[in-house]
Amino acid sequence: METEYKYVETSFVTDDELSRLVNEWTALGWRYEGVQFAMRESSKRPSMAFLLFTRQREAASDG
């Protein structure tokens, strides 16, 4: 087994949107790992969010 990573980017940084994305991707079998925010200097609110998900998959075999 190997770990597969998925980043989901959104510029709609609201609690409803982040909840929707986490629920959507976990329903597809991904495990939520965390979030990172991108900030603007002129605002205290994040301008973007990057959500990290992982899942296990079979390792590709050589041959």
C-alpha positions as CSV (number, residue, x, y, z in Angstrom):
1,M,0.0,0.0,0.0
2,E,1.1,3.5,-0.6
3,T,-0.3,6.9,0.4
4,E,-1.9,9.1,-2.3
5,Y,-2.2,12.8,-1.6
6,K,-4.9,15.2,-2.9
7,Y,-5.0,19.0,-2.4
8,V,-8.2,20.9,-3.0
9,E,-8.0,24.6,-3.5
10,T,-10.8,27.1,-2.8
11,S,-11.0,30.9,-2.9
12,F,-14.4,30.7,-1.1
13,V,-13.1,30.6,2.4
14,T,-16.2,30.3,4.5
15,D,-17.2,27.7,7.1
16,D,-20.0,26.4,4.8
17,E,-17.6,25.9,1.9
18,L,-14.9,24.3,3.9
19,S,-17.4,21.9,5.5
20,R,-18.9,21.1,2.1
21,L,-15.5,20.3,0.6
22,V,-14.4,18.1,3.6
23,N,-17.8,16.2,3.5
24,E,-17.6,15.8,-0.3
25,W,-14.0,14.4,-0.4
26,T,-14.3,12.2,2.7
27,A,-17.5,10.6,1.2
28,L,-15.3,9.7,-1.8
29,G,-12.9,7.7,0.5
30,W,-10.3,10.4,1.2
31,R,-9.2,11.1,4.7
32,Y,-9.0,14.8,5.8
33,E,-5.5,15.7,7.0
34,G,-5.6,19.5,7.4
35,V,-5.9,23.0,5.9
36,Q,-3.5,25.8,5.0
37,F,-4.7,29.4,4.5
38,A,-3.2,32.0,2.2
39,M,-3.6,35.5,3.6
40,R,-3.6,38.9,2.0
41,E,-1.7,41.7,3.8
42,S,-4.7,44.1,3.4
43,S,-7.2,41.7,5.1
44,K,-7.5,39.6,8.3
45,R,-9.5,37.0,6.4
46,P,-7.8,34.3,4.3
47,S,-8.1,34.8,0.5
48,M,-7.6,31.1,-0.2
49,A,-7.5,27.7,1.5
50,F,-5.8,24.5,0.5
51,L,-7.3,21.3,2.1
52,L,-5.1,18.2,2.2
53,F,-6.6,14.7,1.9
54,T,-4.9,11.3,1.8
55,R,-5.9,7.7,1.0
56,Q,-4.2,4.3,0.7
57,R,-3.9,2.6,-2.6
58,E,-2.3,-0.5,-3.9
59,A,1.3,0.0,-4.9
60,A,1.9,-0.3,-8.7
61,S,3.8,-3.5,-9.4
62,D,6.7,-3.6,-11.8
63,G,6.5,-6.2,-14.5
